[in-house]
Amino acid sequence: MVTIFKDTSYLSQKAADLFVEAAQEAVQKNGRFVVALTGGSSPKQLYQLLAQAPYRDQVPWQQTYIFWGDERWVPLTDERSNGKMAKELLLDKVPVPQEQVFPMWADMEPEAYSQKYEQILRDLFKDQEPAFDLILLGMGDDGHTASLFPHTEVLQEQEKWVDAYYLKPQSMHRITLTAPLINQANRILFMTFGENKAKALYEVLEGERNPQEYPSQLIQPKQGGEIYWYVDDKAASKLEKYK
């Protein structure tokens, strides 16, 4: 489902509505809400909205479990950290129990922590399907999402839920949920803004299938899962089918 917005403020409000709806439904059904946050600039306004009334009071924070879709392998005090951004804009301002927040960083080797992070998820889901209630995603102007970058080995991963690897063009390690785990989610929300995303968005949604070049094409939820693309008119400027 693709929805095009002229106003990114309204887009963020609709994203907050979806967040609240997903949270309330999950708690009513399963007694908890399991969500993966994203980084970058796109979710900042969403996080600010969720941190204040009326949205703040509509989310069952005590039953919420916070994970991340991916992370740069930097300390949580680093300005590049997705966890730091979410903490400052949202998590410090809502009553979510700290023991239910799972940043994608620890003072250990990234590959070892990816295994630990996967075990945390396996313990949480136990014998159930490993299905997040909501995963928030962005998309880069190269078509990547989470830390699924073009022509990286992680795109082939079918067994692991979480993986870590060294991304040479950025000279840093990344840690990420893998595509098979993301695709188990009940709801997936892409938030994509800006003219610089227009070509990649067109290729992902309307171009030939080439997930090695445009990894966001890998995100196709299992039967019963829903995917939402909330995009602004600049990012959508090259689309033809959805206008």
Residue pairs with C-beta under 8 A, 6 or more apart in sequence:
1 226
1 227
1 228
1 229
2 205
2 229
2 231
2 236
2 239
2 242
3 11
3 14
3 228
3 229
3 230
3 231
4 231
4 232
4 233
4 236
4 239
4 242
4 243
5 11
5 14
5 230
5 231
5 232
5 233
6 232
6 233
7 232
8 45
8 193
8 232
9 45
11 191
11 193
11 230
11 231
11 232
12 45
12 46
12 49
12 191
13 49
14 230
15 43
15 46
15 136
15 189
15 191
15 230
16 46
16 49
16 50
16 55
18 134
18 187
18 189
18 228
19 35
19 46
19 50
19 55
19 59
19 134
20 55
20 58
20 59
22 33
22 35
22 133
22 134
22 186
22 187
23 33
23 35
23 58
23 59
23 60
23 64
23 133
23 134
24 58
24 59
24 60
25 133
26 32
26 33
26 34
26 133
26 134
26 186
27 33
27 60
27 63
30 133
31 63
32 63
32 64
32 65
33 59
33 60
33 63
33 64
33 65
33 133
33 134
34 65
34 67
34 124
34 132
34 133
34 134
35 64
35 65
35 66
35 67
35 132
35 133
35 134
35 135
35 136
36 67
36 68
36 69
36 132
36 134
36 135
36 136
36 177
36 185
37 43
37 47
37 66
37 67
37 68
37 69
37 82
37 86
37 136
38 68
38 69
38 70
38 82
38 136
38 137
38 138
38 146
38 191
39 68
39 70
39 71
39 72
39 81
39 82
39 85
39 86
39 138
40 82
40 138
41 193
42 138
42 191
42 192
42 193
43 86
43 136
43 138
43 191
44 85
44 89
46 136
46 191
47 85
47 86
47 89
47 90
48 89
48 90
49 55
50 56
50 59
50 90
50 94
51 89
51 90
51 93
51 94
52 93
56 93
56 94
59 94
61 94
61 95
61 96
61 97
62 95
62 96
62 97
64 96
64 100
65 100
65 102
65 124
66 86
66 91
66 96
66 100
66 101
66 102
67 102
67 104
67 121
67 132
67 177
68 82
68 83
68 86
68 102
68 103
68 104
69 135
69 136
69 137
69 145
69 146
69 176
69 177
69 182
70 82
70 104
70 146
70 147
70 148
70 174
70 175
70 176
70 177
71 81
71 82
71 83
71 103
71 104
71 105
71 147
71 174
71 175
71 176
72 78
72 80
72 81
72 82
72 170
72 172
72 173
72 174
73 105
73 110
73 164
73 172
73 173
73 174
73 175
74 80
74 81
74 105
74 172
75 81
75 105
75 107
76 83
76 84
76 87
76 103
76 105
77 84
78 84
81 105
82 104
83 103
83 104
83 105
91 101
102 117
102 120
104 113
104 117
104 175
105 113
105 175
106 113
106 116
108 116
110 164
110 173
110 175
111 164
111 165
113 164
113 175
114 160
114 162
114 163
114 164
114 175
115 162
117 162
117 175
118 160
118 161
118 162
121 130
121 161
121 162
121 181
122 130
122 161
125 131
129 184
130 161
130 181
130 184
131 184
131 185
131 186
131 225
132 182
132 184
132 185
132 186
133 185
133 186
133 187
134 185
134 186
134 187
134 188
134 189
135 177
135 182
135 185
135 187
135 188
135 189
136 189
136 191
137 145
137 146
137 182
137 188
137 189
137 190
137 191
137 216
137 219
138 145
138 190
138 191
138 192
139 145
139 190
139 192
139 197
139 200
139 201
139 204
139 216
140 197
140 200
141 194
141 196
141 197
141 199
141 200
142 149
142 150
142 200
143 150
143 200
143 203
143 204
143 213
143 214
143 215
143 216
143 217
144 150
144 215
144 216
145 190
145 215
145 216
145 219
146 176
146 177
146 182
147 154
147 167
147 174
147 175
147 176
148 154
148 155
148 176
148 178
148 179
148 215
148 216
148 218
149 167
149 169
149 174
149 215
150 212
150 213
150 214
150 215
151 212
151 213
152 165
152 167
153 165
154 163
154 165
154 176
154 178
155 179
155 211
155 212
155 215
155 218
157 163
157 178
157 179
157 180
158 180
160 178
161 177
161 178
161 180
161 181
162 175
162 176
162 177
162 178
162 181
163 175
163 176
163 178
164 173
164 174
164 175
164 176
165 173
165 174
166 172
166 173
166 174
167 173
167 174
179 215
179 218
179 219
182 188
182 219
183 218
183 219
183 220
183 221
183 222
183 225
184 221
184 222
184 225
185 221
185 225
186 224
186 225
186 226
187 225
187 226
187 227
187 228
188 219
188 221
188 225
188 226
188 227
188 228
189 227
189 228
189 230
190 216
190 219
190 227
190 228
190 229
190 230
190 231
191 230
191 231
192 201
192 229
192 230
192 231
192 232
192 235
193 231
193 232
193 234
193 235
194 232
194 234
194 235
195 234
195 235
195 237
197 231
197 234
197 235
198 234
198 235
198 236
198 237
198 238
199 238
200 214
200 216
201 231
201 235
201 236
201 238
201 239
202 238
202 239
203 210
203 213
203 214
204 214
204 216
204 217
205 229
205 239
205 241
205 242
206 239
206 240
206 241
207 214
209 217
210 217
211 217
211 218
219 227
220 227
221 227
236 242
236 243
